[in-house]
């Protein structure tokens, strides 16, 4: 992605991926045109920094076959975003813009085909979103769970490089107080950007 130095915060990539786990997985189709699927991803942070994203798609999704043949993709995580009015500046020669939080991770795809490993992957995702459901899943009949597992293609996405953009108008400090005030009165996404401004100590 285009990432000016002022907006480059790789140290916050894990936080964004965990807070906004529903990602777009983009890869090249056989015709050269990109394929994209939306899916939740579980981040496994590794001590050596070689983090892994775990996820799955419906086996019938054509992207599964393509990823097996060409195991490279881009995982895109969209955090909060909001419109920024030029009224936040003290002068008039300004234009509207859009501020946002985003992570893009270049990944190497390793397919997970063994049923027990698929089950473990599902439990990771269940643990992220509804841990109590794990007991219900374990209580389902083997015929049902086995059938469900056969209908998905699971995979580990080994992160090869990651970019984290926090575009919050850092280069215009004269507008920060007004930005925070405007966004504080906005929707949940705008308010989330105020929280990020505080994390970056742009406002008190």
N, C-alpha and C positions, 0 to 999 in steps of 0.2 A: 504494500500500500504506500501511497505518498505520505511520508511521515517527517515533517519538519522537526528539527531538534527540540524546539520548545514544547512539542507535544509528545515526545518520546519517553515512555515510562515503563520499560520492560520489567521492572521490579514489582509492578502491580498486575502483571498478566495472570498469575494464579488466582488472585482475588476476583478479577473480572470473570474468568472462566468458571469459577465456582458459584459466583453470584448470579450468573446468567448462562446456565448450562445448555439451553436450547440453541443449537448451532446450525449453521448451514455448512454442509460438506460438499465441496465443489471439486470436480475432477473433469478431465477431458473425455468426451464421448468418442466413439469410433469414427464419427464424421468430423472430428476436430472441434465441434461446438461443445461448450461446457455443459456438464450435467450437475444438478444440485439437488440435494435432499435435506430436509429439516429433520433434526433428531436431537435427543438429549445425550450429552456426553458426560461421563464421569472422569474427573481428573485424578490421576494417581501421581502425586509428587514424589520424585525420586531423590535420594540423598546426593546422587552424582549430577543432578540437574537434568538428566535425560527423562523428562516427564512423559507419561503415557495417558492418552485419552481412550476410554473404553466405550463402545457403543454397538448398536446393531441396526440393521434395516430389514424390511420385509424381504424374504428370499426372492420374491417375484419382481423386486425393483431391478430394472436393467443395469443400474449403476453397480450392483453387486458383482456381476460378471466382469464389468469393465475394471473395477478396482482389483479384482483377482489377477487380471491380465496386465494391468498397469498400476502398480500399488503406490501411487503418489496422489496426494490430494491437498486441499486447503480447507482448514476448519475455521469458520468465521463466527465470532461471538459478538453480538450486538448488546452493549450495555445501554444505559439511559441516554436520551438525546432530547434536545429542545431548541426551539427557535430563539435567536437572540436579536432583539430589536435595536436599531441604531439609537433609539432614545436613551440607551444606557450610557452613551458617551457624552462628555461635557461640550463637545463641539458638533456641528451639523454635517461636516464633510465625512460622513461614515455611511456604510451600507449594511443591510441585514446580513446575518450569517446563521449557521446552524452549528451548535456545539454537541459533542458526542463522546462516548466511551466505546472503544472497539478493540478486539484482539483478533489477529490473524495468525494462525499456526500452520506452517508447512509440515506435513506429516507423511511418514512412511507407513503403509498399511500392511498389517499382518493378520490374515484371516484366522478366526477361531472356529473350528468345526466340531470339536469333541463336545458331546452333550454335557458332561459335567463342568467343563470350562465355560460353556454358554450359561449354564445355571448360575455359576459363581459370578459371571458378569452381570446377569440380571439382578442378583442380590446386591451388588454394588450400587446399581442405579436405584433399586428399591430403598436401600439404606440412605440415599441422598434425599429422597422425596416422601417416602411413607414407610418408615421402618416397621411399623405395626403390621403392614401387609405381608411381611415375610412369613409370619406364622400361617396366614391363609394360603399363601403359595405352597408352603411345605405340606399343607393338609389336603391339597388337591390330588386327585387320582394320578397315578403314574402315567396312565394312558393319555390323560388330558395334557399334563405338563410336557410329556415327551412329544406329543403332537405339536404343541405350541413351539417347542424348541426347534423342531424340524422346519418350521416355517420362517425362521429368522436366519440372517447371516450376521454373525457377531464378528467383531474385529478389535484389534488393538491398534491405535494410531500413535506411533512413536514420533514425538515432536522433534523435528530436525532444526527448526528455527521458529522464533516467535516475535511478533511485533505487538506492542500495546500502545494505542493512541488515546491520550486523554486531552482532547481538544477543548479547552476551556478559556480561550482568549488570554492565555498567560502573558502574551506580549503586550497587552493593553491594561496595565494595572490601574489606570485612571478610571476604568469602568467596572472594576471588580465589586465594589460595594453596591453599585446600582444593579449589577447582574444578579448578585445574591438576593437583593430585595425583590427584583422582578420574579426570579425563579421560585422564591419562597412562597409567592402567591399563586404559583402555577400548579400543574398536575403532579402526579407522583414522580414522573420522569424528571421534570424540572427540579423538583425538590431533591431528587437523588443527585443531581449535578451540584447542588449546593453542598451536599455532604462530601462530594469529591473535592470541591473547592476548599473545604475545611481540612480534609485529609492532606491536601497539598499546601496548606497554610497560606492560601491566597486570601482568605478572610478569617476573621476570628470566630 
